[in-house]
């Protein structure tokens, strides 16, 4: 295993191409407004809108860290503009691709799931801004899983609101964003079997290949510690 394996998100690619497309579209729109008859006005508006959207997409891509994940001998480090989270290899119980019922079949999701042994190290080191982002990002996952809201008796809208108090197994009581994320992780573990989820758009390979990479890294690191 290398000292650090860096993963570049597929969503980060083509920033320059997207920027150039946006600039070219705006130049074409300017030409339409300047030289073509009024009948082409709506076409100019459409091209302008396309250019602006392309530049916004390029800007959001540019704002993200160059590498979405770094795998070291100590931990997995996820990097986002809102902050970073770290999970030590020894604190990982399971890594796999989550599956959910759709119609009558189980389907693999475009995610990598990580099940933790202990919530405390993750919750006490992750920035509050990133916690809030994760809570917002994971809302769609509440629609998935084996336990539907109709079974639990809760409406989907009510299920989006997490309690701001959580008690850890050792008796420690968490409050605020830490507690809300802990409750969300518990809920998603019951539904999909994992606590943390990495979208395939954050990866430079398929979710199955990334799961295999993480398993190999964990096996290597833990074998070195024996």
C-alpha positions in Angstrom: 0.0 0.0 0.0 1.3 3.5 -0.9 1.8 6.0 1.9 -1.2 8.0 0.6 -3.7 7.0 -2.1 -5.5 10.0 -3.4 -9.0 9.7 -5.1 -10.1 12.5 -7.5 -13.8 12.8 -7.9 -15.3 12.2 -11.3 -17.5 15.2 -10.8 -14.3 17.3 -10.5 -13.3 16.5 -14.1 -13.8 18.7 -17.2 -13.7 22.0 -15.3 -11.7 23.7 -18.0 -13.9 22.3 -20.8 -17.1 23.4 -19.0 -15.6 26.9 -18.5 -14.6 27.2 -22.1 -18.1 26.0 -23.2 -19.7 28.7 -21.0 -17.5 31.5 -22.3 -18.0 30.4 -25.9 -21.8 30.3 -25.4 -21.8 33.8 -24.0 -19.7 35.1 -26.9 -22.1 33.4 -29.4 -25.1 35.0 -27.6 -23.4 38.4 -27.7 -23.0 37.9 -31.5 -26.7 37.0 -31.9 -27.8 40.1 -30.0 -25.4 42.4 -31.9 -25.8 41.2 -35.5 -28.9 39.1 -36.0 -32.5 40.3 -36.4 -34.9 40.5 -33.5 -36.4 37.2 -34.6 -33.3 35.5 -33.1 -33.8 37.2 -29.7 -35.2 34.1 -27.9 -32.3 32.0 -29.4 -29.9 34.5 -27.9 -31.6 34.2 -24.5 -31.4 30.4 -24.6 -27.7 30.4 -25.5 -27.0 33.0 -22.8 -28.7 30.8 -20.2 -26.7 27.8 -21.3 -23.5 29.7 -21.0 -24.4 31.0 -17.5 -25.4 27.5 -16.3 -22.1 26.0 -17.7 -20.0 28.7 -15.9 -21.9 28.0 -12.6 -21.3 24.3 -12.9 -17.6 25.0 -13.6 -17.5 27.3 -10.6 -19.0 24.7 -8.2 -16.6 22.0 -9.6 -13.6 24.4 -9.1 -14.6 25.1 -5.4 -14.4 21.4 -4.5 -11.0 20.0 -3.2 -8.8 18.5 -5.9 -9.0 15.1 -4.1 -12.3 13.9 -2.6 -10.7 11.1 -0.5 -7.2 10.3 0.8 -6.4 6.8 2.1 -3.4 6.7 4.5 -2.0 4.1 6.8 -4.1 5.6 9.6 -7.5 6.4 8.1 -9.9 7.3 5.3 -10.1 11.1 4.9 -13.1 12.5 3.1 -12.6 16.1 1.9 -15.3 18.6 1.1 -15.4 22.4 0.9 -17.4 22.3 4.2 -14.6 20.3 6.0 -13.2 16.8 6.4 -14.1 13.7 8.2 -11.7 10.9 9.2 -12.3 7.3 10.0 -9.6 5.1 11.3 -9.3 1.7 9.7 -9.6 0.0 13.1 -13.0 1.7 13.6 -14.6 0.2 10.5 -16.7 -2.9 10.9 -17.9 -3.3 7.3 -17.5 -1.8 3.8 -19.8 -2.7 0.9 -22.2 -1.4 -1.7 -25.6 -0.8 0.0 -28.7 -2.4 -1.5 -32.3 -1.4 -1.4 -35.7 -2.8 -2.4 -37.1 -1.4 -5.6 -40.3 -3.0 -6.7 -39.7 -6.7 -6.0 -36.0 -6.8 -6.4 -32.9 -5.8 -4.4 -30.7 -3.3 -6.3 -27.2 -2.0 -5.7 -27.1 1.7 -5.0 -24.5 4.0 -6.5 -22.9 4.4 -3.1 -20.2 3.0 -0.9 -21.4 2.3 2.6 -19.2 2.2 5.8 -20.4 0.7 9.0 -18.5 2.0 12.1 -17.8 0.2 15.4 -17.9 3.4 17.5 -19.6 6.7 16.6 -17.7 8.8 19.1 -14.4 9.4 17.2 -16.3 10.4 14.0 -18.8 12.7 15.7 -16.2 14.5 17.9 -13.8 15.3 15.1 -16.1 16.2 12.2 -16.8 20.0 11.7 -20.3 21.1 12.4 -20.7 22.6 8.9 -19.9 19.3 7.3 -22.3 17.5 9.7 -25.1 19.8 8.5 -24.2 19.2 4.9 -24.4 15.4 5.5 -27.8 15.7 7.1 -29.1 17.6 4.1 -27.4 15.3 1.5 -28.6 12.1 3.1 -32.3 13.0 3.1 -33.0 11.1 -0.1 -31.6 7.9 1.5 -34.5 8.0 4.0 -36.8 6.9 1.1 -34.8 3.7 0.7 -34.4 0.6 2.7 -36.5 -2.2 4.0 -38.4 -0.2 6.6 -40.9 2.2 4.9 -42.3 5.2 6.7 -45.8 3.7 6.5 -44.6 0.7 8.6 -43.0 2.9 11.2 -46.1 5.1 11.3 -44.1 8.3 10.5 -44.7 10.5 7.5 -41.6 11.2 5.4 -41.6 14.9 6.3 -41.6 14.1 10.0 -38.9 11.5 9.5 -36.6 14.2 8.1 -36.4 16.0 11.5 -33.8 14.4 13.8 -33.8 14.6 17.6 -31.1 17.0 18.9 -30.2 14.6 21.7 -28.4 11.3 21.4 -27.0 8.9 24.1 -23.9 6.9 23.2 -23.5 3.3 24.6 -21.1 4.6 27.3 -23.7 7.0 28.6 -22.3 10.2 27.0 -25.1 12.5 25.8 -24.6 14.4 22.6 -26.5 17.6 21.8 -27.1 19.7 18.7 -25.7 18.8 15.3 -23.7 15.9 16.7 -26.8 14.3 18.1 -28.8 14.9 15.0 -26.2 13.2 12.8 -25.8 10.3 15.2 -29.6 9.8 15.1 -29.5 10.0 11.3 -26.7 7.4 11.1 -28.6 5.1 13.4 -31.7 5.4 11.3 -29.8 4.7 8.1 -28.0 1.8 9.7 -31.4 0.2 10.4 -32.6 0.8 6.9 -29.5 0.2 4.7 -27.0 -1.3 7.1 -24.3 1.5 7.1 -23.5 4.7 8.9 -21.5 6.7 6.2 -22.2 6.9 2.5 -19.9 8.0 -0.3 -21.5 8.8 -3.7 -20.0 7.2 -6.8 -19.6 10.8 -8.2 -16.9 11.3 -5.5 -14.9 8.4 -6.9 -12.5 7.8 -9.8 -13.7 4.2 -10.3 -16.9 2.2 -9.9 -18.3 1.7 -6.4 -17.5 -2.1 -6.5 -13.8 -1.3 -7.4 -13.6 1.2 -4.6 -15.0 -1.2 -2.1 -12.4 -3.7 -3.0 -9.7 -1.0 -2.7 -10.9 -0.1 0.8 -11.0 -3.7 1.9 -7.5 -4.3 0.7 -6.2 -1.2 2.4 -7.9 -2.1 5.7 -6.6 -5.7 5.6 -3.1 -4.5 4.9 -3.1 -1.8 7.7 -4.6 -4.1 10.3 -2.2 -7.0 9.4 0.7 -4.5 9.9 -0.6 -3.6 13.3 -0.6 -7.2 14.6 
